[in-house]
Amino acid sequence: MGRGFEISRTRPDFHRQDLYTAIDMGVYPTWKFGIQIYPEDRQDEFTFDILDATKVWPEDLLPVRYIGELQLNKNVDEYFTQTEQVAFRTTHQVPGMYCLFLS
C-alpha cells in the first residue's frame, strides 16, 4: 500500500492536522473567491429553486465573477463556538465581509 493509505489508516484526521499546522507556521491556503449574480427580474426563468442551498447554479446560465480571494490565515481559538456552532446558521458571515445588494 502507498504512504497516503498508511497515513489515513493510522491518522484519519491527518488533513485537518496538516492544515492546522501549516496555518500555525504561516503557510496560508488561498482560494479564488467568485460569486454568481442574477437580476431579480430573472428569478422565475430558472427550472430550479434559486434559494435551494443544495442546488448548484449552472455556470453557463450564471457565470462566476471572480472578485478576489479568500485566505485562511488563523486557526480557531474555541472550536465549538467558532466551528461547530457557526455551521448551524447559513446567515453567519465572516467579519469584514458584507453583502452588497446591487440594483
C-alpha positions in Angstrom: 0.0 0.0 0.0 1.0 3.6 -0.6 2.1 6.2 2.0 -1.2 8.1 1.8 -3.2 5.0 2.6 -0.9 4.2 5.6 -1.3 7.7 6.9 -5.1 7.8 6.5 -5.3 4.4 8.2 -3.3 5.4 11.2 -4.3 9.1 11.5 -7.7 9.7 9.8 -7.6 13.4 10.7 -4.2 13.9 9.0 -5.5 16.5 6.6 -7.1 18.6 9.3 -3.9 18.5 11.4 -1.8 19.3 8.3 -3.9 22.3 7.6 -3.8 23.5 11.2 0.0 23.1 11.4 0.5 24.9 8.1 -1.5 27.9 9.3 0.4 27.9 12.6 3.6 28.1 10.5 2.4 31.0 8.4 1.7 28.9 5.2 -1.8 30.2 4.5 -4.1 28.4 1.9 -5.7 30.8 -0.6 -8.7 30.3 -2.9 -10.1 32.4 -5.7 -13.4 34.0 -4.5 -16.2 34.1 -7.0 -19.9 35.0 -6.9 -22.9 34.3 -9.2 -25.4 37.1 -9.6 -28.7 37.1 -11.3 -31.0 40.1 -11.9 -34.1 40.0 -9.7 -36.4 40.1 -12.7 -34.9 36.8 -14.0 -35.6 34.8 -10.8 -38.6 33.0 -12.3 -36.8 31.9 -15.5 -34.9 29.1 -13.9 -36.0 25.5 -13.8 -34.6 25.1 -10.3 -35.3 26.9 -7.0 -32.5 29.5 -6.8 -32.9 29.7 -3.0 -32.4 25.9 -2.5 -28.9 25.7 -0.8 -28.5 22.1 -2.1 -28.5 23.2 -5.7 -25.5 24.3 -7.8 -26.2 27.2 -10.2 -25.1 26.2 -13.7 -22.2 28.4 -14.8 -23.4 28.5 -18.4 -26.6 30.3 -17.1 -25.0 32.3 -14.3 -21.2 32.7 -14.9 -18.9 33.1 -11.9 -17.5 36.5 -11.4 -14.2 36.3 -9.5 -14.0 39.3 -7.2 -11.0 38.5 -5.0 -9.5 35.7 -3.0 -10.1 34.1 0.4 -7.2 33.3 2.7 -7.4 31.0 5.7 -4.9 32.8 8.0 -6.0 32.0 11.5 -6.8 28.8 13.4 -9.8 28.8 15.7 -9.4 29.6 19.4 -12.6 27.9 20.6 -13.5 25.0 18.4 -17.2 24.7 19.3 -18.2 28.3 19.1 -16.1 29.1 16.0 -16.6 26.0 14.0 -19.4 23.7 15.2 -22.0 26.3 16.2 -21.4 28.5 13.2 -22.4 25.7 10.8 -25.9 25.6 12.0 -26.8 29.0 10.6 -26.2 29.9 7.0 -26.6 33.6 7.7 -23.4 33.8 9.7 -20.8 35.8 7.9 -17.0 36.2 8.3 -16.1 39.5 10.0 -15.1 42.0 7.3 -17.4 40.5 4.6 -20.6 42.3 3.8 -23.5 41.6 1.4 -23.9 44.2 -1.2 -27.3 44.4 -2.9 -26.9 45.7 -6.5 -29.9 47.2 -8.2 
